[in-house]
Amino acid sequence: MNYTDNIQTTEINIGGVKKKINKFKRKCTVVRVAQAKGWRNVVVHDPKAEEKYFFGKVQNAPPELTPGEELYVGFEDLEFDLPDRKHKIVLMTLDGFQLDWTMI
């Protein structure tokens, strides 16, 4: 698996202050998919960080997701400061379709 991060940096203007927002994505592997009421719960493994991430509101198929399948997990600095959150994490297919997001 390719552990290389695809990195993008953008500048935004928040209240007259310029802030750099770093975004990067890398491949991850689906560990578990569980059907909930109106959506699916998906756990993915990020082999570079050796972390697992939970996404609780992935829409039902399409696309079908199976354990072992490769997806992208994207990390993005938050535009605003929160005391206990630093990044937005986006789960997406290999062709860039966004499935769900969360903050850590």
C-alpha positions, 0 to 999 in steps of 0.5 A: 500500500502507498503511504505517501500523503497527497498534500494541498495547502490553501490560504483563507481569510477569517475576519481579516486574518490570513490562515493557512489550511493544510489538507492531505489524504492517504489510502486506508483500509475498511475494517468493518461495515455495520448496517444502522437504521438509515446508514452504515457505520464504517471503521477504517484503518490508517496504516501510516498512523496506525489508527482506526477511525469510525464514521457513523453516518455513511449513506447506504449503497452505492457504493458497496463497501466491504472489509479489506477495500481501499478508500481515502481518508483526508485530513484538513486543518479546521478553519476555526480554533476549538479547544479539543478538536484540530482536524476534520477527517473525510472518508472518500472513495478512490475516485473522490466521492465523499462518504462521511466526515468527522472531527478529531 
